[in-house]
Amino acid sequence: MGELELNRLIDHTLLKPEATADDIRRVCDEAKQHGFFSVCINTHYVPLVARELAGSAIKVCSVAGFPLGAVDSAVKADEARRAVEAGADEIDMVMNIGAFRSRERDFVRRDIARVVDACGTESVVKVIIEAALLADDEITAACRLAVDGGARFVKSSTGFGPPGATVHAIEVMRAAVGTDIGVKASAGIRTAAFALELVEAGANRIGTSAGVTIVKEWRAMGV
């Protein structure tokens, strides 16, 4: 992993409901200081983050249907569209997990496709499947629905549900989507060692609020 730039895999994340504008500005400053891939925030802060990151290479990432995924498809798609119009480059949408587990697979695929269409061809849509709620065969099926719906990434967790990313779940997700689709590991990632394990398992994006700590540890490791 000597060539790895771990900092460039990190979506530096602040999705807590109590986050203030000053908190968001701090996260943007940290992202610029450490060269993270993106800053991931709730839709309310997209305009602020777009202004703070203007002129940098750091992307603006936001969410749709977060954290439950159970909102009406039209609402989810409109939330995503508005975020993109406000400056978001990437949207992490939450799959309708209840519908998926009710075997409403066509609905789930259409729900994903509607968000993808709303975001346009220039935006990256990631589908959060909440892997900890699913058996391995369900993880595989959910990932394939995300691909069929036009998403460019699958993502393990919201961080607001059951325990987050695991090496095993990332391995199953990567096997399901092959090499052309991104896999984002998120939630509970607080050390460089764990982040590197997840990358080795197949993740090519890391969602974490502990990006600063992780990158400092990684640099100290000299990998």
Protein Blocks (a to p, Z undefined) as FASTA:
>chain_A
ZZpcfklmpccddfbfklcfklmmmmmmmmmmnopabdcddfklmmmmmmmmgoiabdcd
ddehiaklpacfklmmmmmmmmmmnopabdcddddfklmmnopmklmmmmmmmmmmmnoj
mbccdddehlmlpcfklmmmmmmmmmmnopabdcfbgolaccdddfklmmmmmmmnommb
ccddeehiabfklmmmmmmnopabdcdfklmmmmmmmmmnoZZ
